[in-house]
Amino acid sequence: MTPTLQPERRKRSSDPLKIARLKEKINNEAYLQTAIQRLAQVVSNEYVGLGNGGLYDERKWDGRQ
């Protein structure tokens, strides 16, 4: 019998300060619009094949603030 690989489990964070900050962000209309726009850009780039490197490659983009 072949053993099955178990996915690595991440420790769940229940930091009240972190949760409060996330709640503030999701209630901010400008933040939501920016997040939706960014998500659409990433999906579009991957769909048309631009996700294989270059300036806007989401998988390699470091240094976000």
CNS distance restraints for C-alpha pairs under 8 A (distance, minus, plus):
assign (resid  14 and name CA) (resid  18 and name CA) 7.77 0.50 0.50
assign (resid  14 and name CA) (resid  19 and name CA) 7.19 0.50 0.50
assign (resid  15 and name CA) (resid  19 and name CA) 6.29 0.50 0.50
assign (resid  16 and name CA) (resid  20 and name CA) 6.09 0.50 0.50
assign (resid  17 and name CA) (resid  21 and name CA) 6.27 0.50 0.50
assign (resid  18 and name CA) (resid  22 and name CA) 6.29 0.50 0.50
assign (resid  19 and name CA) (resid  23 and name CA) 6.22 0.50 0.50
assign (resid  20 and name CA) (resid  24 and name CA) 6.32 0.50 0.50
assign (resid  21 and name CA) (resid  25 and name CA) 6.32 0.50 0.50
assign (resid  22 and name CA) (resid  26 and name CA) 6.28 0.50 0.50
assign (resid  23 and name CA) (resid  27 and name CA) 6.30 0.50 0.50
assign (resid  24 and name CA) (resid  28 and name CA) 6.43 0.50 0.50
assign (resid  25 and name CA) (resid  31 and name CA) 6.27 0.50 0.50
assign (resid  25 and name CA) (resid  32 and name CA) 7.57 0.50 0.50
assign (resid  26 and name CA) (resid  31 and name CA) 7.06 0.50 0.50
assign (resid  26 and name CA) (resid  32 and name CA) 6.28 0.50 0.50
assign (resid  27 and name CA) (resid  32 and name CA) 7.83 0.50 0.50
assign (resid  28 and name CA) (resid  32 and name CA) 6.37 0.50 0.50
assign (resid  29 and name CA) (resid  33 and name CA) 6.19 0.50 0.50
assign (resid  30 and name CA) (resid  34 and name CA) 6.19 0.50 0.50
assign (resid  31 and name CA) (resid  35 and name CA) 6.09 0.50 0.50
assign (resid  32 and name CA) (resid  36 and name CA) 6.05 0.50 0.50
assign (resid  33 and name CA) (resid  37 and name CA) 6.08 0.50 0.50
assign (resid  34 and name CA) (resid  38 and name CA) 6.07 0.50 0.50
assign (resid  35 and name CA) (resid  39 and name CA) 6.11 0.50 0.50
assign (resid  36 and name CA) (resid  40 and name CA) 6.14 0.50 0.50
assign (resid  37 and name CA) (resid  41 and name CA) 6.20 0.50 0.50
assign (resid  38 and name CA) (resid  42 and name CA) 6.25 0.50 0.50
assign (resid  39 and name CA) (resid  43 and name CA) 6.19 0.50 0.50
assign (resid  40 and name CA) (resid  44 and name CA) 5.96 0.50 0.50
assign (resid  41 and name CA) (resid  45 and name CA) 6.02 0.50 0.50
assign (resid  42 and name CA) (resid  46 and name CA) 6.22 0.50 0.50
assign (resid  42 and name CA) (resid  51 and name CA) 7.85 0.50 0.50
assign (resid  42 and name CA) (resid  57 and name CA) 7.98 0.50 0.50
assign (resid  42 and name CA) (resid  58 and name CA) 6.61 0.50 0.50
assign (resid  43 and name CA) (resid  47 and name CA) 6.04 0.50 0.50
assign (resid  44 and name CA) (resid  48 and name CA) 6.25 0.50 0.50
assign (resid  45 and name CA) (resid  49 and name CA) 6.08 0.50 0.50
assign (resid  45 and name CA) (resid  50 and name CA) 4.81 0.50 0.50
assign (resid  45 and name CA) (resid  51 and name CA) 5.60 0.50 0.50
assign (resid  46 and name CA) (resid  50 and name CA) 5.59 0.50 0.50
assign (resid  46 and name CA) (resid  51 and name CA) 4.60 0.50 0.50
assign (resid  46 and name CA) (resid  52 and name CA) 7.88 0.50 0.50
assign (resid  47 and name CA) (resid  51 and name CA) 7.99 0.50 0.50
assign (resid  50 and name CA) (resid  54 and name CA) 7.57 0.50 0.50
assign (resid  50 and name CA) (resid  57 and name CA) 7.30 0.50 0.50
assign (resid  51 and name CA) (resid  56 and name CA) 7.58 0.50 0.50
assign (resid  51 and name CA) (resid  57 and name CA) 5.16 0.50 0.50
assign (resid  51 and name CA) (resid  58 and name CA) 7.15 0.50 0.50
assign (resid  51 and name CA) (resid  59 and name CA) 7.89 0.50 0.50
assign (resid  52 and name CA) (resid  57 and name CA) 6.67 0.50 0.50
assign (resid  53 and name CA) (resid  57 and name CA) 5.16 0.50 0.50
assign (resid  53 and name CA) (resid  60 and name CA) 7.52 0.50 0.50
assign (resid  55 and name CA) (resid  61 and name CA) 7.98 0.50 0.50
assign (resid  56 and name CA) (resid  61 and name CA) 7.01 0.50 0.50
assign (resid  57 and name CA) (resid  61 and name CA) 6.04 0.50 0.50
